[in-house]
């Protein structure tokens, strides 16, 4: 009987090793959840594409889930299909530009209090699904310096809310608002409205995509 138990024990141990190895081989799934900036980010040279290329494809699966025009409540409404059902390990939330911008451009933006409630609800559901959450502040709507862009005050206010949410929930934060403002202060010599880190004052050019990728990469690994 003892001679029979020994091979069974060895087989069980071997099976456990194989199981653990298989679990370790499963790539870490990262979803970038946002608006048109993220939608464009999956294209060659976009920030999602740059991060994907910087990571080992055998260890990471990178998915872009951006839709143009989206605001925070759009993310909440499509979260089940585009995020939760995919069982990600990490979700990067990059939203807020349209919530501010569309208040002025089409009267369909998101009031500050509603923005916070939807944002916190997003985080709660994603974390309950077992994923790590990384937050990003909205970068710019116009690249002029010294708060000369029309919507700078609102962007600062909404970015401040995201910083507070990150601190309250002990979440990693990519503070793009501060990063982009600092870069423009130092490099936008002619005080241009666009063309420094963006192509049109909002959407990222090559330098903007690289800047975002460089700052996000350490937070998603």
HUBEL-V112140 format. One record per helix or strand of 3 or more residues. SS is the DSSP state (A for helix, B for strand). FROM is the first residue (numbers start at 1). TO is the last residue. If there is no record, write none. Layout:
SS	FROM	TO
SS	FROM	TO
This chain:
A	2	25
B	28	34
A	36	41
A	47	54
B	60	66
A	72	82
A	84	86
B	90	94
A	97	105
A	112	128
B	132	136
A	152	168
B	172	174
A	176	187
A	206	220
